[in-house]
Amino acid sequence: MLYPRETRTREVKDLSGIWRFKVDREGYEQRWFEKPLEDAILMPVPSSYNDITQDESIRDHIGDVWYERSFYIPEGWKDKRIVLRVGSATHHARVFLNGKEITQNKGGFLPFEVEINKFAQIGCENRLTIVINNILDWSCLPPGFIREYNDPMHPEGYKTQEYLFDFFNYSGIHRPVMLYTTSKTYIEDIKVETQIDDKKGIVCFKVVVNGEKKDECHIEATLYDKDGGQIAKVEGPEGMIEVENAIFWEPSNPYLYKLNVTLVRDGKAIDEYYLPVGIRTVEVKGKRLYLNGKPMYLKGLAKHEDSDIRGKGYDPVIAVKDFNLLKWIGANSFRTSHYPYAEEILNLADEYGFLVIDEAPAVGMNFFNKNEKVFTPERVNQKTLEHHLEVIRRLIARDKNHPSVIMWSVANEAATYEDGAYEYFKRVIDEVRKLDPTRPVTLVESSFPDETKVASLVDVICVNRYYSWYSDPGRLDLIEFQLEKELKRWFELYQKPVIITEYGADTIAGFHSSPPMMFSEEYQCEMLKRYHRVFDRLDFVIGEHIWNFADFATKQEVRRVMGNRKGIFTRQRQPKMAAFLLKKRWESMKENK
C-alpha cells in the first residue's frame, strides 16, 4: 500500500478536523447512516474519543460510536479514480458514503482504503459516516474478552471489556482520513530492495500497475539524489539502478534518494508517484547485528502512541517533539511497542535516521499464570492465527520500503511456554520470511530461556525483564547476579544475539529517596546502572531498549497510579533524572559498542 502523496498527477484532500460524533445506543436499528446524525457532539479527528469530553460513560464506553462529516469533491476529479483512505480506526469499522455501506475493516492499527467513484457525488456535498466498535475478542489483535456479571452486587447486564495488555484500550479514528486521486490506470504498488557492493549502492525495484488499458502503458523509473540531480533512468516494471559512490542510509547520516515512477501512455504521463529510498542493508551474523556491513548497537526505548487528551491520536506536534527528545538523549532506535505506529512516524524515522523494530499488535496473549492457557480452541485459535497472518501481510505491505525498519517483531510477551505456541508462531514467522527475506525476525519474550518453545524460530532474542521490580521488588543488589545468569543462558542455548527490549521501574517525577526506594527517581537510575553494567560485560548483547520512553495511560487498577510511570520522560515529555543518566551513557557510546 502506497502512502498518499501529491504529485503532478495525484491530488490529496485531508479530511482531518472536527467531525460529528455520537455514542451508539440503537444506531443500526434506526439506520442512522441514512441521514445526518441527530444530537451529535463535536469530535476532533485524529484523536481517541475517550479523553475529549468530561463524560466518563464516553471514556469507558463499550461498543459502537458514530463519526460523520461532509465534504465536497471538486468537478476537476470527475475523470479520476477517487480513493478514501482511513489511517486507522480502532478496532472495527464500517464505512458509509451517502447512506451506502462501502467497506468494512478489522484491526485498529493499520490503514485501509476503498475506491469511492460509484458512491460519490462529483461537485456536490457528500456525507461520510464511519461506525467504530472497540470490542476485543479472542479473534482480534490484540485479543480481549467481555466479562458479564451475574451476581447480586452488579446491575443486570453489567459488563466490562477485559484485556491482558498493559495500556489503555483507546478507541476512535486515530490517524488521518484522506481522499486521494489517481488516473483510471494507476501505479498500485512499488517494492524497493537495496544492496551494497563495496562503495556502490544497488536499488532494485518492482512496480505493479492496475486499471483499464494497463497493457498499453509503459513505466519509467528515475532515481534522483537529495539535491534533485538525476542519477539514472530506466524503463520497465522492474529493474536495477546502480549508484556509484553511494551515500548509505544510517543513523548518523540518513541520506534519502528519490525514486520517481511515471506511468506513460501515448507519450503522456498519466500517473506518477515518488518514493524516498535509503540505500542500506541489514544482517544478523554470529553475535552481531550489521547495518551496511558495520556492527550496530541499538540504544533506545520502547514507546507508545500516547499523549495527554489525544490518547492514541496522531499529532505532528507530539511526533516531532518525541523525535527531538530521542535525538537529545542520544538514542538511535525504538520499537513500535505494541502495534504498528502511524506511517507518518515511520516517514519521520526515515528522515531523522532512527532504527525501528516494527511490531505486530499481538500483545495480551498471556495470562502470566501457567494454569490459564491461551493457545486453546476457545481462545487463541485458528481464527486468531488467520487474522494474525492477515495483519502481517498488511504490515509488511505498508512498511516494506522504509529504510528505518530493520526488524519485524511478530508478538510481545506471548505465552511461548505453552505447547501450542510453537506451531502458531512458526506459521506467522514463516509468513514473514516469505514476504520479506531481507530483514531479521524476532518475537519479544517474557518467558525464560529454558521454557520458551519458539526461540529457535527467530534471528534475534528479544527479552523483557524486570529484576528488582516484578520479581524480588526493591532488591537492587540481586539485579546483576540474576540478569547476567539469565542472559548467558539465552546465548548458551540458542547462540543468537540478544536485545533487552524492556527493563525499568515505575518512577513518580519528583519523588526522591536516599538510599533509593521503589518509585523514586534515584531507584530508577540505580536500576538502570546495574542493568548497564551487565550489558557491557556481554559481547552478545546488541541492544538496550528501556521501558518506557514516556509515562502512558493504562486501565484503572491498584498497581497503576494514573497509568504506567516507567517513562524516562513524563507524559508531558519532561525529563526525569534517568534521562540525564541515559544521555551521558549513550552519547559516550559508539554505535557499535
FIKE-192229 format. One line per field, with one value per residue (C-alpha): residue in one letter; z, x, y. Coordinates in Angstrom, 1 decimal, padded with zeros to 4 digits, always signed. Layout:
<sites>
residuo = a,...
up = Z,...
east = X,...
north = Y,...
</sites>
This chain:
<sites>
residuo = m,l,y,p,r,e,t,r,t,r,e,v,k,d,l,s,g,i,w,r,f,k,v,d,r,e,g,y,e,q,r,w,f,e,k,p,l,e,d,a,i,l,m,p,v,p,s,s,y,n,d,i,t,q,d,e,s,i,r,d,h,i,g,d,v,w,y,e,r,s,f,y,i,p,e,g,w,k,d,k,r,i,v,l,r,v,g,s,a,t,h,h,a,r,v,f,l,n,g,k,e,i,t,q,n,k,g,g,f,l,p,f,e,v,e,i,n,k,f,a,q,i,g,c,e,n,r,l,t,i,v,i,n,n,i,l,d,w,s,c,l,p,p,g,f,i,r,e,y,n,d,p,m,h,p,e,g,y,k,t,q,e,y,l,f,d,f,f,n,y,s,g,i,h,r,p,v,m,l,y,t,t,s,k,t,y,i,e,d,i,k,v,e,t,q,i,d,d,k,k,g,i,v,c,f,k,v,v,v,n,g,e,k,k,d,e,c,h,i,e,a,t,l,y,d,k,d,g,g,q,i,a,k,v,e,g,p,e,g,m,i,e,v,e,n,a,i,f,w,e,p,s,n,p,y,l,y,k,l,n,v,t,l,v,r,d,g,k,a,i,d,e,y,y,l,p,v,g,i,r,t,v,e,v,k,g,k,r,l,y,l,n,g,k,p,m,y,l,k,g,l,a,k,h,e,d,s,d,i,r,g,k,g,y,d,p,v,i,a,v,k,d,f,n,l,l,k,w,i,g,a,n,s,f,r,t,s,h,y,p,y,a,e,e,i,l,n,l,a,d,e,y,g,f,l,v,i,d,e,a,p,a,v,g,m,n,f,f,n,k,n,e,k,v,f,t,p,e,r,v,n,q,k,t,l,e,h,h,l,e,v,i,r,r,l,i,a,r,d,k,n,h,p,s,v,i,m,w,s,v,a,n,e,a,a,t,y,e,d,g,a,y,e,y,f,k,r,v,i,d,e,v,r,k,l,d,p,t,r,p,v,t,l,v,e,s,s,f,p,d,e,t,k,v,a,s,l,v,d,v,i,c,v,n,r,y,y,s,w,y,s,d,p,g,r,l,d,l,i,e,f,q,l,e,k,e,l,k,r,w,f,e,l,y,q,k,p,v,i,i,t,e,y,g,a,d,t,i,a,g,f,h,s,s,p,p,m,m,f,s,e,e,y,q,c,e,m,l,k,r,y,h,r,v,f,d,r,l,d,f,v,i,g,e,h,i,w,n,f,a,d,f,a,t,k,q,e,v,r,r,v,m,g,n,r,k,g,i,f,t,r,q,r,q,p,k,m,a,a,f,l,l,k,k,r,w,e,s,m,k,e,n,k
up = +000.0,-001.1,+001.3,-000.3,-001.9,-004.1,-007.5,-010.8,-011.5,-008.0,-005.5,-001.8,+000.3,+004.1,+005.9,+009.4,+011.6,+013.5,+012.9,+014.4,+016.9,+018.7,+021.1,+019.8,+021.6,+018.6,+015.5,+013.2,+014.2,+013.5,+010.3,+011.4,+008.3,+006.1,+007.2,+009.1,+012.8,+015.2,+018.6,+017.8,+019.6,+018.1,+018.0,+016.6,+014.1,+014.6,+018.3,+020.7,+021.8,+025.4,+027.0,+024.9,+026.9,+030.7,+030.4,+032.0,+030.1,+026.8,+028.2,+029.3,+026.5,+025.1,+021.6,+018.7,+018.2,+015.1,+013.3,+010.5,+008.3,+004.9,+002.1,-001.5,-004.4,-007.0,-010.6,-011.7,-010.2,-012.3,-014.6,-011.8,-009.7,-006.1,-003.1,+000.6,+003.0,+006.7,+008.6,+011.4,+013.2,+016.5,+016.4,+013.9,+011.3,+008.9,+006.4,+004.7,+002.0,+001.3,+003.1,+001.3,+003.0,+001.1,+003.2,+006.5,+008.3,+011.3,+013.1,+014.7,+013.8,+010.0,+007.2,+004.9,+001.7,-000.8,-004.2,-003.9,-007.5,-007.8,-004.4,-004.6,-006.0,-008.0,-007.4,-004.6,-000.9,+000.3,+003.7,+005.2,+008.2,+010.0,+012.7,+015.0,+017.5,+020.2,+021.4,+021.6,+021.5,+021.1,+017.3,+017.5,+017.7,+020.5,+021.9,+024.7,+026.1,+027.5,+031.2,+032.0,+035.7,+037.1,+040.9,+043.4,+043.6,+039.9,+038.0,+035.5,+032.2,+033.7,+031.6,+031.2,+028.4,+029.7,+028.2,+029.2,+027.9,+030.0,+028.1,+027.9,+025.2,+023.5,+020.6,+017.7,+014.4,+015.4,+012.2,+009.2,+006.9,+003.3,-000.2,-003.0,-006.7,-009.4,-013.1,-014.0,-014.9,-011.9,-010.0,-007.4,-005.6,-005.7,-003.9,-003.4,-002.1,-001.8,-001.8,-001.3,-003.3,-001.8,-002.5,-005.0,-004.0,-005.9,-006.0,-007.2,-007.8,-008.9,-009.9,-010.0,-012.4,-012.3,-014.0,-017.5,-020.6,-018.3,-021.1,-023.3,-020.8,-020.0,-016.9,-016.4,-013.2,-012.4,-009.4,-008.0,-005.3,-002.4,-004.4,-007.3,-009.6,-011.9,-011.3,-013.7,-015.7,-016.7,-018.3,-017.4,-014.5,-012.7,-012.8,-011.1,-010.7,-009.7,-007.8,-007.9,-004.6,-003.0,+000.3,+002.5,+004.9,+008.6,+011.9,+011.6,+008.0,+007.0,+003.3,+001.2,-002.6,-004.5,-006.9,-009.3,-011.1,-014.1,-015.9,-019.6,-022.4,-025.8,-024.7,-021.8,-018.1,-016.8,-013.2,-011.2,-007.7,-005.8,-003.1,-000.7,-000.8,+001.7,+000.5,+003.3,+004.2,+007.5,+008.5,+011.7,+011.8,+014.7,+017.8,+016.0,+014.0,+011.0,+009.2,+005.9,+006.9,+010.2,+013.6,+015.2,+018.8,+019.5,+022.0,+022.6,+024.2,+023.7,+023.0,+022.9,+020.8,+023.8,+025.0,+027.1,+025.8,+022.3,+023.6,+020.6,+018.1,+015.7,+016.3,+014.3,+017.2,+019.6,+017.0,+016.2,+019.9,+020.6,+017.8,+019.2,+022.6,+021.1,+019.4,+022.5,+024.7,+022.2,+021.1,+017.7,+017.8,+019.1,+019.0,+017.9,+021.1,+020.8,+017.4,+014.1,+014.5,+012.1,+008.8,+009.4,+012.3,+010.0,+007.5,+010.2,+011.3,+007.8,+007.8,+011.3,+011.0,+013.6,+013.5,+014.1,+015.3,+013.7,+015.9,+015.1,+017.6,+019.1,+022.7,+025.6,+024.6,+028.1,+031.5,+033.2,+035.0,+033.8,+035.0,+032.5,+028.9,+026.0,+023.0,+023.2,+020.8,+022.8,+022.9,+020.6,+017.9,+014.1,+013.7,+015.6,+013.5,+010.2,+011.4,+012.6,+009.2,+007.5,+009.8,+009.0,+005.2,+005.6,+007.9,+005.5,+002.5,+004.2,+005.7,+003.4,+001.8,+004.9,+005.4,+009.1,+009.6,+010.3,+012.0,+012.3,+015.7,+015.4,+019.1,+022.6,+025.7,+024.4,+026.4,+024.4,+027.1,+026.1,+023.8,+021.2,+020.8,+018.5,+015.7,+015.9,+015.7,+013.2,+010.8,+011.5,+011.2,+008.0,+006.5,+007.4,+005.9,+002.7,+002.3,+003.3,+003.4,+003.7,+007.4,+010.5,+012.5,+016.3,+018.9,+022.2,+025.1,+028.7,+029.1,+030.4,+028.2,+029.3,+028.9,+025.7,+022.7,+020.0,+020.4,+017.7,+015.1,+015.4,+014.3,+017.4,+021.0,+022.5,+026.2,+028.6,+032.2,+035.4,+038.1,+041.4,+040.3,+039.5,+041.0,+044.2,+044.4,+046.0,+045.8,+043.7,+044.9,+043.0,+039.6,+038.3,+039.6,+038.2,+034.9,+033.9,+034.7,+032.5,+029.6,+029.5,+029.4,+026.4,+024.5,+025.7,+024.4,+021.2,+020.1,+018.9,+019.7,+022.5,+022.8,+026.1,+024.8,+028.2,+031.6,+034.0,+037.1,+037.8,+038.8,+040.1,+038.9,+042.0,+044.4,+045.9,+048.3,+049.6,+049.9,+046.8,+047.3,+044.8,+042.8,+043.5,+040.7,+042.4,+042.3,+038.5,+038.0,+040.2,+038.5,+035.0,+036.1,+037.3,+034.1,+032.1,+033.9,+032.9,+029.2,+029.0,+030.1,+027.5,+023.9,+022.5,+023.8,+020.8,+022.2,+025.1,+024.9,+028.2,+029.2,+028.5,+026.6,+028.5,+031.1,+029.5,+030.2,+031.4,+032.6,+036.2,+038.7,+042.1,+040.8,+038.4,+039.8,+037.0,+034.4,+033.9,+035.3,+033.9,+031.5,+031.2,+030.4,+032.0,+029.9,+029.3,+027.8,+030.7,+031.7,+034.9,+036.4,+034.4,+031.1,+032.0,+033.0,+029.7,+027.7,+029.3,+028.7,+025.1,+023.9,+025.1,+023.4,+019.9,+017.6,+017.5,+021.4
east = +000.0,+001.4,+001.2,-000.9,+001.4,+000.7,+002.4,+001.8,-000.9,-002.2,-004.1,-004.7,-007.5,-007.2,-010.5,-009.0,-010.6,-013.8,-016.3,-019.8,-019.8,-022.4,-022.3,-024.4,-027.5,-029.6,-027.9,-028.2,-031.8,-032.7,-030.5,-028.5,-026.4,-029.3,-029.4,-027.2,-026.6,-029.0,-028.0,-024.3,-021.4,-018.1,-015.1,-011.6,-010.0,-007.4,-007.8,-009.1,-012.6,-012.1,-010.4,-012.0,-015.2,-015.9,-018.2,-016.9,-019.5,-017.9,-014.4,-015.4,-017.9,-018.0,-019.5,-020.2,-019.6,-020.5,-018.4,-019.7,-018.6,-019.4,-017.1,-017.1,-015.5,-014.3,-015.5,-011.9,-011.9,-014.7,-012.4,-010.2,-010.1,-011.0,-009.9,-010.8,-008.0,-008.5,-005.2,-006.6,-009.9,-009.8,-010.7,-013.5,-015.0,-017.9,-017.9,-020.9,-020.9,-024.2,-026.0,-024.4,-022.0,-018.7,-016.3,-015.6,-012.3,-011.0,-007.9,-007.1,-003.5,-003.2,-004.7,-007.5,-008.8,-011.6,-012.4,-015.5,-016.3,-019.6,-020.8,-019.6,-021.3,-019.0,-019.3,-021.8,-021.7,-021.0,-021.8,-019.2,-020.1,-017.7,-019.0,-016.3,-016.5,-013.9,-014.8,-011.9,-012.4,-010.0,-010.0,-008.6,-005.1,-004.7,-007.2,-009.6,-012.9,-016.1,-016.9,-020.5,-021.5,-024.4,-024.3,-026.3,-023.6,-023.8,-026.8,-028.4,-026.5,-023.4,-020.3,-016.7,-014.1,-011.2,-007.7,-004.3,-002.1,-000.9,-002.1,-005.5,-007.8,-008.2,-010.6,-011.5,-010.2,-006.5,-004.9,-005.7,-008.6,-007.7,-009.1,-006.6,-006.8,-005.1,-005.8,-008.0,-004.8,-002.6,+000.5,-000.8,+002.4,+006.2,+008.6,+012.2,+015.1,+018.7,+022.1,+025.6,+028.7,+031.7,+031.1,+028.3,+024.6,+022.1,+018.4,+016.1,+012.5,+009.3,+006.2,+002.6,+000.1,-003.6,-006.7,-008.1,-005.7,-002.8,-001.2,-000.9,+001.3,+005.0,+006.9,+009.8,+011.7,+014.2,+016.5,+017.5,+019.9,+019.0,+019.7,+017.5,+020.3,+019.3,+021.4,+019.8,+016.6,+015.4,+012.2,+010.1,+008.0,+011.1,+014.8,+018.0,+019.8,+023.4,+024.7,+028.4,+030.0,+026.6,+025.8,+024.4,+021.4,+022.4,+021.6,+024.5,+023.6,+020.0,+020.5,+017.4,+017.4,+014.1,+012.7,+010.2,+008.0,+006.0,+003.3,+003.2,+000.7,+000.9,+003.8,+001.9,+002.4,-000.9,+000.2,+003.2,+004.5,+007.7,+009.3,+012.1,+014.8,+017.5,+020.3,+021.2,+021.5,+020.6,+022.1,+022.4,+025.6,+027.2,+026.8,+026.2,+023.7,+025.2,+024.0,+025.7,+028.3,+029.2,+028.2,+025.4,+024.4,+020.8,+020.4,+016.8,+013.5,+010.2,+007.4,+003.7,+001.4,+000.1,-000.2,-002.5,-006.0,-005.2,-004.8,-003.5,-004.4,-001.6,-000.4,+002.6,+003.5,+003.9,+005.6,+008.3,+008.8,+009.4,+011.9,+013.7,+013.8,+015.2,+017.9,+018.7,+019.1,+021.4,+019.1,+019.4,+016.4,+013.0,+010.4,+006.8,+005.5,+003.0,+001.4,+002.3,+002.6,+001.2,+003.1,+003.8,+006.0,+008.0,+008.3,+009.9,+012.1,+013.4,+014.3,+015.7,+017.7,+016.2,+016.3,+012.9,+011.8,+008.3,+005.9,+002.6,-000.3,-000.1,+000.1,-002.0,-001.6,-000.6,-002.3,+001.1,-000.4,+000.6,-002.7,-004.6,-003.8,-004.0,-003.4,-006.6,-009.5,-011.6,-009.0,-006.1,-007.0,-007.2,-009.3,-006.8,-004.0,-005.7,-006.2,-002.6,-001.3,-003.5,-002.1,+001.4,+000.7,-000.8,+002.0,+004.8,+002.8,+002.7,+006.2,+008.4,+010.1,+011.1,+014.9,+014.3,+012.5,+015.3,+013.4,+009.9,+008.5,+005.6,+004.4,+005.1,+005.2,+003.1,+002.8,+005.6,+006.0,+002.7,+002.6,+000.5,+002.9,+005.5,+003.1,+001.3,+004.3,+006.1,+003.2,+003.5,+007.3,+007.3,+004.9,+007.2,+010.2,+008.3,+007.1,+010.4,+013.6,+015.7,+015.0,+015.6,+012.6,+012.0,+009.4,+009.7,+009.9,+008.8,+009.4,+012.6,+015.2,+014.6,+010.8,+010.1,+009.1,+009.8,+013.3,+014.7,+012.4,+013.8,+017.0,+017.5,+016.5,+014.5,+013.8,+011.7,+012.9,+012.2,+014.6,+014.1,+010.6,+008.1,+010.5,+012.3,+010.9,+013.3,+016.3,+018.7,+021.6,+020.2,+020.0,+023.5,+023.6,+020.1,+020.3,+023.8,+022.9,+019.8,+021.3,+024.2,+021.7,+019.9,+023.1,+024.2,+021.0,+020.4,+023.7,+021.9,+022.4,+020.2,+018.4,+016.9,+013.7,+012.2,+013.6,+012.8,+011.0,+007.8,+009.0,+007.0,+008.6,+009.7,+009.8,+013.3,+014.9,+018.4,+019.1,+017.0,+013.5,+011.0,+009.1,+011.8,+013.9,+017.0,+015.7,+015.1,+018.6,+020.2,+018.3,+019.4,+023.1,+023.1,+021.5,+024.0,+027.0,+025.8,+025.2,+028.7,+030.2,+028.4,+029.5,+026.4,+024.1,+023.4,+020.9,+019.1,+015.6,+014.3,+010.6,+009.4,+010.0,+007.2,+004.6,+001.4,-002.3,-003.4,-006.7,-007.5,-006.1,-004.5,-000.9,-001.1,-001.1,-002.6,-001.1,+002.3,+005.1,+008.1,+008.7,+012.1,+010.0,+006.7,+003.6,+004.1,+007.6,+009.6,+012.8,+013.2,+016.7,+017.2,+017.0,+020.2,+021.9,+021.0,+022.1,+025.5,+025.8,+024.6,+026.4,+029.7,+029.0,+030.0,+027.3,+029.0,+029.5
north = +000.0,+003.4,+006.3,+009.1,+011.8,+014.7,+014.6,+016.3,+013.7,+013.0,+015.2,+014.6,+016.1,+015.7,+015.1,+015.5,+018.2,+018.4,+015.7,+015.0,+012.2,+010.1,+007.1,+004.3,+003.0,+001.9,+003.2,+000.3,-000.4,+003.2,+003.3,+006.4,+006.0,+007.0,+010.7,+013.2,+012.3,+014.0,+015.3,+014.7,+016.3,+017.6,+015.3,+016.0,+013.6,+012.2,+011.5,+009.0,+010.0,+008.7,+011.8,+014.6,+015.1,+015.2,+012.2,+009.1,+007.0,+008.0,+007.4,+003.8,+003.1,-000.5,-000.9,+001.3,+005.0,+007.0,+009.6,+011.8,+014.7,+016.2,+017.1,+018.2,+016.5,+019.1,+018.9,+018.5,+015.0,+013.6,+011.7,+010.5,+007.4,+008.6,+006.7,+007.1,+006.1,+005.7,+005.7,+003.6,+003.0,+001.1,-001.7,-002.5,-000.1,+000.1,+002.9,+004.5,+007.2,+009.0,+006.2,+003.3,+000.9,+000.9,-001.1,-002.8,-003.3,-005.3,-004.2,-000.9,-000.1,-000.3,+001.8,+000.6,+002.2,+001.9,+003.4,+005.5,+006.6,+004.7,+006.1,+009.7,+012.7,+014.9,+018.6,+018.1,+017.6,+014.0,+012.6,+010.2,+008.0,+005.8,+003.4,+002.2,-000.7,-001.1,-004.6,-007.1,-010.8,-013.7,-013.4,-009.8,-008.5,-007.5,-010.1,-009.5,-010.7,-009.3,-010.2,-010.3,-010.1,-012.2,-011.5,-009.5,-006.8,-005.7,-004.4,-006.7,-006.8,-005.2,-006.0,-004.9,-005.2,-007.2,-007.4,-008.7,-005.9,-003.0,+000.1,+001.8,+000.5,+003.9,+004.0,+006.3,+007.5,+007.7,+008.7,+011.0,+010.3,+011.3,+011.3,+011.0,+010.7,+008.7,+008.2,+005.3,+003.4,+003.8,+002.7,+000.4,-000.6,-000.2,-002.5,-001.4,-003.5,-002.2,-003.9,-002.7,-003.7,-002.0,+001.7,+001.0,+001.1,-001.0,-000.1,-002.9,-002.0,-003.7,-001.7,-003.0,-001.3,-001.7,-000.3,+000.0,-000.3,-001.0,-003.1,+000.0,+001.8,+001.7,+002.6,+005.0,+004.9,+007.7,+007.9,+011.4,+012.4,+014.6,+017.7,+016.7,+015.6,+012.7,+009.5,+007.1,+006.5,+003.0,+001.7,-001.4,-002.7,-003.9,-003.2,-002.3,+001.0,+001.2,+004.2,+004.8,+006.1,+005.9,+007.6,+004.8,+005.4,+005.2,+006.9,+009.4,+010.3,+009.3,+010.1,+009.6,+009.3,+009.8,+007.2,+008.8,+006.3,+007.5,+005.6,+006.7,+006.2,+007.7,+009.8,+011.4,+010.9,+009.6,+008.7,+009.5,+008.5,+009.1,+007.1,+008.1,+005.4,+004.8,+002.5,+000.2,-003.5,-005.3,-008.6,-010.8,-012.8,-014.5,-012.3,-009.1,-007.0,-005.4,-002.2,-001.7,-004.2,-002.4,-003.8,-001.7,-001.5,-000.4,+002.4,+003.5,+003.0,+001.2,+003.7,+004.1,+006.2,+008.0,+011.6,+013.8,+014.4,+013.0,+009.4,+007.4,+010.1,+011.1,+014.7,+016.0,+018.3,+015.4,+013.3,+015.9,+016.6,+012.9,+012.6,+015.7,+014.1,+010.9,+012.8,+014.8,+011.7,+010.0,+007.2,+005.6,+003.3,+002.4,-000.4,+000.3,-001.4,-003.0,-002.3,-000.7,+003.1,+005.7,+005.7,+009.3,+008.2,+005.9,+008.7,+010.8,+007.9,+007.6,+011.3,+011.5,+008.3,+006.0,+002.2,+000.7,-002.7,-002.8,-004.8,-006.5,-005.9,-009.3,-008.4,-009.6,-013.3,-014.4,-014.8,-014.9,-017.9,-021.3,-022.8,-020.5,-021.4,-019.0,-021.3,-023.3,-023.9,-021.4,-018.6,-018.0,-020.5,-020.9,-017.9,-015.8,-017.2,-016.3,-012.7,-012.6,-013.7,-011.1,-008.4,-009.5,-009.3,-005.8,-004.6,-005.7,-004.3,-000.9,-000.7,-002.7,+000.3,+002.2,+002.1,+002.8,-000.6,-003.0,-005.9,-007.3,-008.4,-010.7,-010.5,-009.2,-011.4,-014.2,-017.4,-019.0,-021.7,-023.3,-026.3,-024.6,-021.7,-023.3,-024.3,-021.0,-018.8,-021.0,-020.2,-016.5,-016.3,-018.4,-015.9,-013.0,-014.7,-015.5,-011.9,-010.2,-012.3,-009.1,-008.3,-010.3,-011.5,-011.6,-012.2,-010.3,-012.8,-012.7,-016.4,-017.8,-019.4,-023.0,-022.8,-021.0,-023.1,-020.6,-019.1,-021.4,-019.7,-016.1,-014.4,-012.2,-013.0,-010.1,-010.2,-008.1,-008.4,-006.5,-007.8,-005.9,-004.8,-007.5,-010.1,-009.5,-006.0,-003.5,-005.8,-003.8,-006.0,-009.0,-007.4,-008.2,-011.7,-012.7,-010.8,-012.0,-015.6,-015.4,-013.6,-016.1,-018.9,-017.4,-017.3,-020.8,-022.4,-020.5,-018.9,-015.8,-012.1,-010.6,-007.3,-006.4,-004.8,-003.8,-003.0,-000.3,+000.9,+002.9,+006.4,+009.3,+012.5,+014.5,+011.5,+011.2,+008.8,+008.1,+005.2,+004.5,+003.2,+002.0,+004.7,+007.3,+008.8,+007.5,+003.9,+004.2,+005.5,+002.8,+000.0,+001.2,+001.5,-002.1,-003.4,-001.5,-003.0,-006.4,-005.4,-004.0,-007.3,-009.4,-009.2,-011.0,-008.2,-006.0,-003.5,-001.9,-000.5,+000.9,+000.7,+003.3,+006.5,+008.3,+007.6,+006.4,+005.6,+002.2,+000.8,+001.6,-000.8,-000.8,-001.3,+001.6,+005.2,+007.3,+005.0,+003.3,+005.5,+003.8,+006.6,+008.3,+011.3,+012.3,+012.0,+015.8,+015.0,+016.4,+014.5,+012.6,+012.1,+008.9,+010.8,+012.6,+009.4,+007.8,+010.9,+010.7,+007.0,+006.9,+010.0,+008.4,+005.1,+004.2,+002.9,-000.5,-000.6
</sites>
